[in-house]
């Protein structure tokens, strides 16, 4: 089982204290159920640099380091995504997808952000992929209802009789997706 950084620091301090009391490395390893190699390297670090070398140290990369965008840039992008559409910036589509957000960052900040990094930003910001509703934002629900209930059945009937045009088949396919 892997020890936390606090537990590791405590183990190193205990190793040094037992060594200062006169115990040998194999005795300490046996007593603490640690590897002899770890005990020897801890004692060596203590002899080279004192308690400072065996003290608790922060591990890993510092928080916020190696980020592509600054917090201010992140905030600006989030607000832009919430309040505008890609068309305003000359981008394609009316939804903020990965491609459009990457293009926006390149346009505003002249920064190229990898897809994987942008995915992590989306998760951090609480954005999730959404399936768009298949509906024209300018459509009139009353006209659609009238067409589906009145005109479409007539087209369908003419298609069965063979008097409808071939383009009506395309219309019938589109009707399935209008809601």
C-alpha positions as CSV (number, residue, x, y, z in Angstrom):
1,X,0.0,0.0,0.0
2,X,1.3,3.4,-1.0
3,X,1.8,5.9,1.8
4,X,0.6,9.5,1.7
5,X,3.3,12.2,1.6
6,X,2.7,13.0,5.3
7,X,3.1,9.3,6.2
8,X,6.3,9.1,4.1
9,X,7.8,12.1,5.9
10,X,6.9,10.6,9.3
11,X,8.5,7.3,8.3
12,X,11.7,9.1,7.2
13,X,11.8,11.0,10.5
14,X,11.3,7.8,12.4
15,X,14.1,6.1,10.5
16,X,16.5,9.0,11.3
17,X,15.6,9.0,15.0
18,X,16.1,5.2,15.3
19,X,19.5,5.6,13.5
20,X,20.5,8.4,15.9
21,X,19.7,6.0,18.8
22,X,22.2,3.6,17.4
23,X,20.2,1.0,15.5
24,X,21.6,-0.3,12.2
25,X,19.8,0.0,8.8
26,X,18.7,-3.7,8.7
27,X,17.4,-3.5,12.3
28,X,15.4,-0.3,11.4
29,X,14.1,-1.9,8.2
30,X,12.9,-5.0,10.1
31,X,11.4,-2.9,13.0
32,X,9.4,-0.6,10.7
33,X,8.6,-3.2,8.0
34,X,10.4,-1.0,5.4
35,X,12.8,-1.9,2.7
36,X,16.5,-1.8,3.7
37,X,17.3,0.2,0.6
38,X,14.8,2.9,1.6
39,X,16.3,3.0,5.1
40,X,19.8,3.4,3.8
41,X,18.9,6.1,1.3
42,X,17.0,8.1,4.1
43,X,20.0,7.8,6.4
44,X,22.3,9.0,3.6
45,X,20.0,12.0,2.8
46,X,20.0,12.9,6.5
47,X,23.8,12.8,6.7
48,X,24.2,14.9,3.5
49,X,21.6,17.7,4.4
50,X,20.2,17.2,7.8
51,X,16.5,17.2,8.8
52,X,15.7,19.5,5.8
53,X,16.5,16.6,3.4
54,X,14.1,14.2,5.0
55,X,11.3,16.7,5.8
56,X,7.8,16.8,4.2
57,X,8.0,18.3,0.7
58,X,5.3,19.2,-1.7
59,X,5.1,16.7,-4.5
60,X,4.1,17.1,-8.1
61,X,3.7,20.1,-10.3
62,X,2.7,23.4,-8.6
63,X,-1.0,24.2,-8.8
64,X,-1.7,26.4,-11.8
65,X,1.7,25.8,-13.5
66,X,1.9,24.6,-17.1
67,X,-1.5,26.1,-18.0
68,X,-2.0,27.5,-21.4
69,X,-4.5,30.2,-20.5
70,X,-4.2,32.6,-17.6
71,X,-7.2,32.8,-15.1
72,X,-8.2,36.2,-16.7
73,X,-8.2,34.6,-20.2
74,X,-10.2,31.6,-18.9
75,X,-12.8,34.0,-17.5
76,X,-13.0,36.0,-20.7
77,X,-13.5,32.8,-22.8
78,X,-16.1,31.4,-20.5
79,X,-18.1,34.7,-20.6
80,X,-17.8,34.8,-24.4
81,X,-19.1,31.3,-24.7
82,X,-22.1,32.0,-22.4
83,X,-23.1,35.3,-24.0
84,X,-22.3,35.2,-27.7
85,X,-22.5,32.9,-30.7
86,X,-19.7,31.9,-33.1
87,X,-21.2,33.9,-35.9
88,X,-20.2,37.1,-34.2
89,X,-16.5,36.2,-34.6
90,X,-16.9,35.0,-38.2
91,X,-16.8,31.3,-37.2
92,X,-19.0,28.6,-38.7
93,X,-22.1,27.2,-37.0
94,X,-24.3,28.5,-34.3
95,X,-23.0,26.3,-31.5
96,X,-19.7,26.5,-29.5
97,X,-18.1,23.2,-30.4
98,X,-14.5,22.3,-29.8
99,X,-13.3,23.5,-33.2
100,X,-15.0,26.9,-32.7
101,X,-13.6,27.4,-29.2
102,X,-10.1,26.6,-30.3
103,X,-10.5,29.0,-33.2
104,X,-11.8,31.7,-30.8
105,X,-8.8,31.3,-28.5
106,X,-6.4,31.5,-31.5
107,X,-8.3,34.6,-32.8
108,X,-8.4,36.5,-29.5
109,X,-5.2,35.5,-27.7
110,X,-3.1,34.1,-30.6
111,X,-2.6,30.9,-28.6
112,X,-2.8,27.4,-30.1
113,X,-4.4,25.0,-27.5
114,X,-4.3,21.2,-28.0
115,X,-7.6,19.4,-28.1
116,X,-6.8,17.4,-24.9
117,X,-6.0,20.6,-23.0
118,X,-9.3,22.2,-24.2
119,X,-11.2,19.1,-23.1
120,X,-9.7,19.6,-19.6
121,X,-10.7,23.2,-19.6
122,X,-14.3,22.3,-20.6
123,X,-14.5,19.8,-17.6
124,X,-13.0,22.4,-15.2
125,X,-15.5,25.0,-16.4
126,X,-18.4,22.6,-16.0
127,X,-19.3,22.5,-19.7
128,X,-20.4,19.3,-21.2
129,X,-21.1,18.2,-24.7
130,X,-24.7,18.7,-25.6
131,X,-26.7,17.1,-28.4
132,X,-28.4,19.9,-30.3
133,X,-32.1,19.9,-30.7
134,X,-32.9,19.2,-34.3
135,X,-35.1,22.3,-34.9
136,X,-34.7,25.4,-36.9
137,X,-34.7,28.4,-34.4
138,X,-36.8,30.4,-36.9
139,X,-39.5,27.8,-37.4
140,X,-43.1,28.6,-36.5
141,X,-44.5,25.7,-34.4
142,X,-48.1,26.5,-35.6
143,X,-47.1,26.3,-39.3
144,X,-45.2,23.0,-38.6
145,X,-48.2,21.5,-36.9
146,X,-50.5,22.5,-39.7
147,X,-48.1,21.1,-42.3
148,X,-47.7,17.8,-40.5
149,X,-51.4,17.3,-39.8
150,X,-52.9,18.7,-43.0
151,X,-50.5,18.9,-45.9
152,X,-48.2,16.0,-45.2
153,X,-51.0,13.4,-45.2
154,X,-52.1,14.6,-48.7
155,X,-48.5,14.3,-50.0
156,X,-48.2,10.8,-48.5
157,X,-51.5,9.8,-50.1
158,X,-50.4,11.1,-53.5
159,X,-47.1,9.2,-53.1
160,X,-49.0,6.0,-52.6
161,X,-51.1,6.7,-55.7
162,X,-47.9,7.5,-57.6
163,X,-49.0,11.0,-58.5
164,X,-46.5,12.8,-56.2
165,X,-43.2,14.1,-57.3
166,X,-39.9,12.4,-56.3
167,X,-38.8,15.4,-54.2
168,X,-41.8,14.7,-51.9
169,X,-40.0,11.6,-50.6
170,X,-37.3,14.0,-49.4
171,X,-39.9,16.1,-47.7
172,X,-41.3,13.0,-45.9
173,X,-37.9,12.1,-44.6
174,X,-37.4,15.7,-43.3
175,X,-40.8,15.6,-41.6
176,X,-39.6,12.9,-39.3
177,X,-37.1,15.3,-37.7
178,X,-39.4,18.3,-37.3
179,X,-40.8,18.5,-33.8
